[in-house]
Amino acid sequence: MTGPVNPVARVGGRFRLLVVADNAVLAIHSLPEAGSVTIGRGEDNLIQIDDESISRRHAILHVGPVMTIEDLGSSNGTKFRDLTIEPHAPHELGVNELVTLGSLTVIIQGRFTPPQTSRIATHDYFQARLEEECSRAERTGAQFAVLGIRVSGVASESAVVEALMMTLRQSDVLAKQGERAYELLLIDSPRDQAELVAQRLLGCLEAVNAKATHVVVGYPDDSRSAYELMTRIVGGGDETAAGDDLIIAEQSMRDLYALISRIARSDLPVLILGETGVGKEKMSRAVHQYSPRASHPFLAINCAALNDALLESELFGHERGSFTGANTVKTGLLEAATGGTVFLDEIGDMSLAIQAKLLRVIEDGEVRKVGAIKSTKIHVRFVAATNTDLETATEQGRFREDLYFRLSAATLVIPPLRERPNEIELLASRFANRASMRASGSAKALTPAALAMLKRYSWPGNIRELRNVIERAVLLCGESSIALEHLPAEKMRGTFVRAPTNNTGTDAGTPEEDRAAPDRAPPDLGDERARILGALEKAGGNQSKAAALLGMSRRTLINRLEEYKLPRPRKGRSTRA
């Protein structure tokens, strides 16, 4: 049997090997950063274990990015997870896993590193550790979580890092993701525990005057892929990915993307509803990227941009000579996307004739080119989007009810930007930074008055309009910060989301008062129920006009009427409380 515990060498790599018997540590051996380490009773082994159950050359440990152990034909064998491993067949093992050599147990552990004042890693190191943790969890069935945090406010970076470090354990990994953005790897923490950690972190940040938004994803609940986990916390990797401009700072959007991650695993068609500019195509890409089809094509087409003949040719393809100008065979989008996802944008503008053909494709899983005799089998996932009320369209005979039911198997409704106020500042800052980088200038900040104006505006064009406004402001402001004079203030003042006017016809949000006190905080939105009643009164009971006055979609207005138990009025008649 081995004697007293050996001193741990101060050289070597990140790992050490413990020899254990009868619940007591008999020896501790430092392991190199990489290489092969022989284990046995003989003196010629790098790790000598003087025990009768250990052969002279018992096993060899291969240390590197992937760690393996190999039995060398020992007398009493080597066991891993209670199974005897075959001689000379390397078996992969991870940190803290138990291996039985003869009658002894050996454990590989990570070295303890004393706490440091700053323990923030690079993004590249974080990605490598995340991949390593995914591999370990796949082998052991462990759970862990990844946390993304985006910080705003006046706190310095050192104060932010110190606040984050106060809550983290030594085993957790904190890295810099980008400007005022951080990523954390919470080892052996299920998703629900990670949410509690996130709340403690937000409390620590608030104590140093730093506001923050966060996203938590868990392994294996949300994904088993390191790439997908990173995509979900950073919002995608490139300009065409689903996460471009993706900022999630509202619970409604967090719930929506959690739903997407579940829906994406199936082949159900998805219908995405939302106003113009809310990001319907980006959400459709998220459905594709989170699905098993992510490695296959994602093809999109705008149904409103083409006439019937062109749309039919683009979707279904055509044979040579099937019509004037068809000089070659054309493969349609539906056939080209087989195995992947087809995104049909503005499907509410598709004609009834094309709707009938699309329905047949969805039901039969076959597509026939224009002018062809035979059909071709396809296997695609359909995602459709529209900013129109398809329920009303079906009632009016403008959209096929059977197609609507097939497409709406899973429906996602994206709230407009005015209902996601916490995201306006974050989006505006991102757009300003990107526009500044394209212009080879320094990052542009927003003055308090400009930011207040952005938050008060109703954004009928949603994220697309916000991007255009900020990009214009970056060009106008030169080297200074973005101020009120760089925004289309007159237009924006005319479409505030605010409480109805009082009996004198004036309120705290008049353009004259805005000019006099531009730094005033945005006014209280007031009683929404009263605003709805006022808008319906002005619109004479016309719900579409009332919705436009309120800066919301007709569907949102209908939902509010139901929420406040207000009867839906007939045209020409107002609703009274």
C-alpha positions, 0 to 999 in steps of 0.5 A: 500500500502507498505511504503518506500523501506525496507533496504536490509538485508546483510544476505541471498542467491544470490537472492532478491525479488523486489515489484513493482507498477506503475513502482516504487520499493516499497520494496526489500526483501532478499531471503534465499539460499534455503527454502520456503518463504510465501508472504501475507498481514498477519504479520506471512508471511516471506515477508509482503506486506501491500496492499489491493489486497494481501490476508493474505496468498497469495503465497509461493516462493520455493527457490533452484536450481529450483525456483517455486511460488505457489498460496495459494488460494488468492482472486485476484490470481497470474499471471505468463506470463499474465496467472492466475495460478491454486492454489496450483500448483507450477510454475517454474520461473527464474531470472528477470521474472515478477509475478503479485500478486493482483495489484502488481508485484514482480521480483526476481533478482540476487544480485549485487556483487562488482567487484573483482580483480579476478573473475575466477570460477572453471570448475565445477561451470561453468558447473553448471551455463551453465546447469542453463542458458540452463534451463532459456533460454529454458523457456524464449527463451533467447539467449546466447553464450559460448566462449572457449579460448586457450592461448599461449605466454609468458604472465603470467596467472594473466596478461591473466586473467586481460586482459580477465576481462577488456572486460567482463561484471559483468554478464558474467562467466569466468572459468579455463578450463585447462592449459592455457585454459579458458571458458566464458559464455556470458549471453544474447549475441547472437552468432554474438555479442559473436564473436565481444566480442571474437575479443575484448578479442583477442585484449586485450590478444595481448596487453599483449603478449599472442596469443590465438585461440577461438571457439564460440558456441551459444544457440540455434543456435549451440545446446540446450544441455549444454553437446554439447555446452561444447563438442564443446568448449573443443573438447570432454570429453574422449579419444574416443570422436570426440574431442580427439586431436581436436584443431580448430585454422583455419577459414577453420576448424571452417567453416567445423565444423559449416557445420557439426553441420548443416548436422548432424541434417539430416539423409543424408549419409556423405562422408569424404575425406582427406589424411591419418591421418587428423582425418577422424574418429574423424570427423565421430564421430563429425557427430554422436555426434552432431546428434539426434542419439548421444545416439545410437550406433556408430560402425566403420569398416575399409573396407581395413583391411578385405577380402571380405568374412570377410567384408561381414560377419562383415557388414551383419552378417550370419546364422548358417551353412551358410559357413564352420566355421559359428557355430552360428548366427552372427548379422552384424554391420549394424543391431547392429547399428540400430538407430545409425551411421555406419562409413565405413572407407577406403570405396574406397578399398571395392570390387565391389561385396560388394559395390553392396550389400551395395548400396541395403542396403542404398536404401532399408533400409534392411539387409540380413544375409549371408545364410538368406532368410528374410531381417531385417529392419534397420535404420542407418546413413551412414558415409564413408571416404576415402583418394582416389579420388573416382571420378577418381575411378568411371571413371576407373570402380573401384567404383560404380557411383550410390553408390558414388552419394548416399554416397556423398549427403553431402561431407566434405573435411578435409584440410591436416595439412600443410594447417593448420599451426596455429594448429601445435604448439597447437597439438604438445603441447597437444601431448607432455603434454599427453605423459609426463603425461603417463610417469609420468614426467613434461610437455615438452616444445619445443625449438624455433628451434624444433618448427620451424622445425615442422612448416616447415615440410610438414607432409605427415602423418598429425596429426597421424605422428605429434603425433608419432614424438612428443611421440618419442621426449618425450621419447628421451628428458628425463627431458629437453625440446624437441629440434632438436636432438630429432626430425627425422630432416634428414627425415623432412629436406627432405620434407619441404614445400618451394619455388622452388630452384634458378638457382644455385640449392641452397636455404635458406632451404638447410640442411647445412644451417639448421644445421648452423642456427637452430633457423632461422624462417621458410622460406617464402612459396613463389609463390605457382603458381610458385611451382606448375608449377615447380613440374609439369615440374619435374613430366613431367605433371603427376599430382599424382607425382606433388602432391607428390612433393608438399606434397598435395593430387591430388584433392588439386592440381587439385583445385589449377590448377583451382584456378590459371586458369592453364590447367590440363596437359596430362601425358608426357606434362608439364604446362607452364604459 
